[in-house]
Amino acid sequence: MTETPPDRLSNDPRSPHYDAALLERGIGIRFKGVERRDVEEYCISEGWIRVAAGKALDRRGQPLTIKLKGEVEAWFKLPDAE
């Protein structure tokens, strides 16, 4: 594994951008200079994050998300275990 988080990552197992091994390491996200812990998905190159919109759920029982645009930074919380 690398020391750089991927450009795009999701915590939804149905997403093509889901990676359980990376999520186990822990990903820290800083959005517009503030550390966020409620991020569902992020994309560094496009500059956006998705967060849950309150307690609202869609018809499949998944949380509704909103896309926020701005500067996104990501880092690993735990070191690589090789």
ZIPEHU-V848002 format. One record per backbone hydrogen bond with DSSP energy under -1.0 kcal/mol. NH is the residue of the N-H (numbers start at 0). CO is the residue of the C=O. E is the energy in kcal/mol with one decimal. If there is no record, write none. Layout:
nh->NH co->CO e->E
nh->NH co->CO e->E
This chain:
nh->8 co->41 e->-1.5
nh->9 co->16 e->-1.7
nh->10 co->39 e->-2.3
nh->14 co->11 e->-2.1
nh->17 co->14 e->-1.2
nh->22 co->18 e->-1.9
nh->23 co->19 e->-2.0
nh->24 co->20 e->-1.1
nh->27 co->74 e->-3.5
nh->29 co->72 e->-2.7
nh->30 co->33 e->-2.9
nh->31 co->70 e->-2.6
nh->33 co->30 e->-1.6
nh->35 co->28 e->-2.7
nh->39 co->49 e->-3.4
nh->40 co->49 e->-1.2
nh->41 co->8 e->-2.0
nh->42 co->47 e->-2.3
nh->43 co->6 e->-2.7
nh->47 co->42 e->-1.9
nh->48 co->67 e->-2.2
nh->49 co->40 e->-3.0
nh->50 co->65 e->-2.1
nh->52 co->63 e->-3.3
nh->53 co->51 e->-1.2
nh->55 co->52 e->-1.2
nh->57 co->61 e->-3.3
nh->60 co->57 e->-1.8
nh->63 co->55 e->-2.1
nh->65 co->50 e->-2.5
nh->67 co->48 e->-2.8
nh->69 co->46 e->-2.4
nh->72 co->29 e->-2.5
nh->74 co->27 e->-1.8
nh->76 co->25 e->-2.4
